[in-house]
Amino acid sequence: MALGSRLRMLAAKVTDDAAKIYGLYEVTLAPKWFPVFFVLSEADGKTITEIAKEIGHSQPSVSKIVREMAASGLIVENINSGDKRQNVISLSEKGKELIDKISFQYRDIDRAIDGIIAEATHNLWEALAEWEFLLEQQSLFSRVQEEKKRRESDEVILVDYQSKYQAAFKALNEAWISDYFEMEESDYKALDNPQEYILDNGGKILVALYQGEPVGVCALIKMNDPRYDYELAKMAVSPKVQGKGIGWLLGKAIVDKARKAGAKALYLESNTILKPAINLYHKLGFRKVTGYPSPYKRCNIQMELAINPPTAT
């Protein structure tokens, strides 16, 4: 708000001076008309759409300015237009007379601006262009959203599974499975007895704590398969904390656990209806594979991840 307010104050100050400058040179042109006038003075005969695109204004805004300029006798419409559906805008004779008259104003303004740039430590013109470019690449809203997610992610603690988290492990998984599908026998085996079914067989489980509460879980289930060491499974994040990057933190950490355990490849099963999950797996580096038998009716996509060995330090 402070940035926007200061920019508006600066714009108002410059706009006030612009009106006085036109009076100084006896140029009968409202400051807000100038972009349209300048475009037509450079290349006469343009449509509303073309002008709007060149000056970065909306078509309704340009149409309003054109009506005002036409009323003042500075422009004429539909001159030499072969297609009457196209509203071609051109400078009138009165408008063309302004081109020479305003040229002295241009020259003096250029020198005045150059003087300010020479006196200033920072070139505002270049800085504005740079800011416009950067905000075009990623909006301020998006940047703040990322910082919010990063700050909230810093409050997340990942811990190894303990028996006290069994209820949360089951509840978090049961919630999303029941929302989209039906619980199956394989689900109950893993969720009712994670110690026996996962950990005692060489698997691993991570729990994400946010403000002390278990809000996310993810498991590695040991596989008896020459292609894969572990299956990444039972990943779930509470809807209350989704959007804080907890799924990404869990995914990265569980893959790193597999890497440190010497795993060469991971496998997972999912369903394409779970678009955020599929996007997360792609982001982690998983790629689609086929041909592996699944115990789950809901599975319609299988993915694998080749793991690089840990980097020596």
WOKA-V957017 format. One record per run of one state. SS is the DSSP state (a for helix, b for strand, c for the rest). FROM is the first residue (numbers start at 0). TO is the last residue. If there is no record, write none. Layout:
SS	FROM	TO
SS	FROM	TO
This chain:
c	0	0
a	1	23
c	24	29
a	30	41
c	42	44
b	45	46
a	47	54
c	55	57
a	58	70
c	71	73
b	74	76
c	77	86
b	87	90
c	91	91
a	92	118
c	119	122
a	123	136
c	137	138
a	139	153
c	154	154
b	155	159
c	160	161
a	162	179
c	180	183
a	184	191
c	192	192
a	193	198
c	199	202
b	203	209
c	210	211
b	212	221
c	222	228
b	229	236
c	237	237
a	238	240
c	241	244
a	245	259
c	260	263
b	264	269
c	270	273
a	274	283
c	284	285
b	286	288
c	289	299
b	300	305
c	306	312
